Amino acid sequence: MSDSTAELDDAGSFAGYAVPAGNYRARNQRGPGYFVTIGIWVAVIVATMMALSIVSTRITPATNKFHCPPDCGRPPNGLPVATNPRFFAPDGSFSVSYPAAGTAYDVTMEPNGVRAELNIGDGGTLRLFSQPAQGRDARQVAADLLGQMFPDAVKSYELPNAILGYQPGYGEVADDWPKGTSTDAQHLRIIIVVAVKNDLALVAGAAGPFHQFGPEDGPGPPSPANLDIAKDMGKYVNSFMWRGDPPR
């Protein structure tokens, strides 16, 4: 071994192994499994998402579906804001809101409800009361009341999908000429809405001078009510509650 070979061995050589002379084939070494790793991660993510979706459908309550009417659901839960006083029947069978003191009404309490006389505009009378149904439906109760209070009244039209106290009922608009004349000066417009529950009929009725509504005079949206007091009637109609009804 020459001096230069000795220097090379000392500086950068390493010990090896002697093999017989011949041809040899090197075996391929497996590289990193990128596609396998990515596939495993994708499979884990998909399985996790599917599991979370199943859990979400199991713990999420089903949405209530209502067909209104007759099933109109319930008002939102929470403590209601009361802006008007309430009349409570002595036997607790029903309650209803009525105009507060100091408003445009003169209110009189009756054994079975409230009478409110409008003292501005055209005037008129609003009655919110109860009556035993005695097996009658809302339509028959309305017909009997109209026959008693306004025997000469003529039906103008039926209120579609009438609801009182969130209970499907019957509503009617009628006209009457109390003194037997046909002049508009004596023309009365009558609105009655009735609903029956627990064999108790609750009634909202209004009567006053016929007042033709138009774009410049009326509640705003087109309305065939043609009764001044009807513009304030709606909030009392749906304030009725039978015994056992949930707060609203």
C-alpha positions in Angstrom: 0.0 0.0 0.0 1.4 3.3 -1.0 1.6 6.4 1.2 -1.2 8.1 -0.7 -3.5 5.1 -0.3 -2.8 4.9 3.4 -3.6 8.6 3.8 -7.0 8.1 2.0 -7.8 5.1 4.2 -7.1 7.2 7.3 -9.0 10.2 6.1 -12.3 9.0 4.5 -12.4 5.2 4.2 -14.5 2.8 6.3 -14.3 -0.9 7.0 -16.3 -3.1 4.6 -17.1 -6.7 4.1 -15.6 -8.9 1.5 -17.9 -10.7 -0.9 -17.3 -13.2 -3.6 -16.8 -11.7 -7.1 -20.1 -11.7 -9.1 -23.2 -9.8 -10.2 -25.6 -8.6 -7.5 -29.1 -6.9 -7.5 -30.0 -4.3 -4.9 -33.5 -4.7 -3.4 -35.9 -1.6 -3.8 -36.6 0.1 -0.5 -40.2 1.1 0.2 -40.7 4.9 0.4 -43.2 6.9 2.7 -46.9 5.9 2.1 -48.3 9.3 1.4 -51.5 8.1 -0.3 -52.2 5.5 2.4 -51.7 8.2 5.1 -54.0 10.7 3.3 -56.6 7.9 2.7 -56.7 7.0 6.4 -57.2 10.6 7.4 -60.0 11.1 4.9 -61.7 7.9 6.1 -61.5 9.0 9.7 -62.8 12.5 8.9 -65.8 11.2 6.9 -66.6 8.7 9.6 -66.5 11.4 12.3 -68.7 13.7 10.3 -71.3 10.9 9.7 -71.3 10.1 13.4 -71.8 13.8 14.4 -74.7 14.1 11.9 -76.4 11.1 13.4 -76.0 12.4 16.9 -77.3 15.9 15.8 -80.4 14.4 14.3 -81.0 12.3 17.5 -80.7 15.2 19.9 -82.4 18.0 17.9 -86.1 18.1 18.6 -88.4 17.8 15.7 -90.1 21.0 14.4 -93.8 21.2 15.2 -96.0 21.4 12.1 -99.3 23.2 12.4 -102.3 23.3 10.1 -104.0 26.5 10.9 -106.9 26.5 11.3 -107.8 24.5 13.4 -104.4 23.8 14.9 -102.8 27.2 15.1 -100.1 26.3 17.6 -99.4 28.4 20.6 -98.0 31.9 21.1 -94.4 32.3 22.0 -93.6 31.3 25.6 -92.8 34.0 28.1 -94.5 36.5 30.4 -97.1 38.5 28.4 -97.0 42.2 28.6 -100.4 43.3 29.8 -101.4 46.8 28.7 -105.2 46.4 29.4 -107.1 45.3 32.5 -108.8 41.9 32.4 -112.2 40.8 33.3 -112.4 37.5 35.2 -115.8 35.6 35.3 -116.9 35.1 38.9 -116.8 31.3 38.4 -113.4 31.4 36.7 -114.7 30.0 33.4 -113.1 32.7 31.2 -111.3 36.0 31.2 -110.9 38.8 28.6 -109.1 42.1 28.3 -111.1 45.3 28.1 -110.3 49.0 27.5 -108.4 50.7 30.3 -109.7 53.6 32.3 -109.0 57.0 30.8 -109.3 55.7 27.2 -112.0 56.6 24.7 -114.4 54.2 26.2 -117.0 54.2 29.0 -116.8 50.7 30.5 -119.5 48.9 32.3 -119.1 45.6 34.1 -121.8 43.0 33.6 -122.3 39.6 35.3 -121.1 37.8 32.2 -118.7 40.2 30.6 -117.9 43.8 29.7 -119.7 46.5 27.8 -117.6 49.4 26.4 -119.2 52.5 24.8 -116.9 54.4 22.4 -117.3 58.1 22.9 -115.2 59.5 20.1 -115.6 59.3 16.3 -118.7 57.5 15.2 -119.2 55.9 18.6 -120.5 52.4 18.9 -120.7 49.6 21.4 -118.3 46.8 22.1 -119.4 43.8 24.1 -117.1 41.0 25.4 -119.1 38.3 27.2 -119.9 34.6 27.6 -123.0 32.5 27.3 -123.6 28.8 27.9 -123.5 26.9 24.6 -125.9 24.2 25.7 -124.7 21.9 22.9 -124.9 24.6 20.2 -122.0 25.3 17.8 -120.6 28.8 17.3 -122.7 29.5 14.2 -126.0 28.7 16.0 -125.0 30.8 19.0 -124.3 33.7 16.7 -127.6 33.3 14.9 -129.5 33.2 18.2 -127.8 36.3 19.6 -128.4 38.3 16.4 -132.1 37.2 16.5 -132.4 38.4 20.0 -130.6 41.7 19.8 -131.2 42.7 16.2 -134.2 40.7 14.9 -134.3 42.7 11.6 -130.6 42.4 10.8 -129.6 41.2 7.4 -126.4 39.2 6.9 -123.9 41.0 4.8 -121.1 38.4 4.7 -119.4 35.7 6.8 -116.0 36.3 8.3 -113.6 33.7 6.8 -111.6 31.6 9.2 -113.0 33.4 12.2 -110.9 32.9 15.4 -111.7 34.1 18.9 -109.2 33.5 21.7 -107.1 31.4 19.3 -110.1 29.0 19.0 -111.7 28.5 15.6 -115.3 29.8 15.6 -117.8 31.7 13.5 -118.0 35.3 12.6 -120.6 37.3 10.7 -121.1 40.9 9.6 -124.7 42.1 9.4 -126.7 45.3 8.6 -129.7 46.7 10.4 -132.0 49.7 10.0 -133.6 49.9 13.4 -136.3 52.4 12.5 -137.4 50.6 9.4 -135.9 53.1 7.0 -133.3 52.4 4.4 -131.3 55.6 4.7 -127.6 55.6 5.5 -128.3 57.8 8.5 -130.0 54.9 10.3 -127.8 52.2 8.9 -126.2 50.1 11.6 -123.3 47.8 11.0 -123.0 44.7 13.3 -120.0 42.4 13.8 -120.2 39.2 15.9 -117.5 36.6 16.5 -118.2 33.4 18.5 -116.1 30.4 19.6 -117.2 27.5 21.7 -115.0 25.4 24.1 -116.0 23.4 27.1 -119.6 24.0 26.2 -119.0 27.7 26.9 -119.5 30.3 24.1 -117.4 33.4 24.2 -118.6 36.3 22.2 -117.1 39.5 20.9 -119.8 41.8 19.4 -119.7 45.4 18.1 -122.3 47.6 16.7 -122.4 51.2 15.5 -123.1 53.5 12.5 -122.2 52.2 9.1 -119.0 54.0 7.9 -117.8 53.3 4.4 -114.0 52.8 4.6 -111.8 54.0 1.8 -108.1 54.7 1.0 -108.2 57.9 3.0 -110.5 56.8 5.8 -110.2 53.4 7.5 -107.8 51.0 9.2 -105.2 51.3 6.5 -105.4 48.0 4.6 -108.6 47.5 2.5 -111.4 46.4 4.8 -115.1 45.7 4.3 -115.8 46.0 8.0 -117.1 49.6 7.6 -117.5 50.1 11.3 -115.4 52.6 13.2 -115.2 50.7 16.4 -114.0 47.6 14.5 -110.6 49.2 14.1 -110.0 48.7 17.8 -111.8 45.4 18.2 -109.1 42.9 17.2 -106.9 43.0 20.2 -109.9 42.2 22.5 -111.2 39.3 20.3 -108.0 37.3 20.7 -107.5 38.2 24.4 -110.3 35.8 25.5 -109.1 32.8 27.5 -111.1 29.8 28.7 -110.4 28.1 32.0 -107.2 26.1 31.7 -105.8 28.0 28.7 -102.0 28.6 28.9 -100.9 32.2 29.5 -100.4 34.3 26.4 
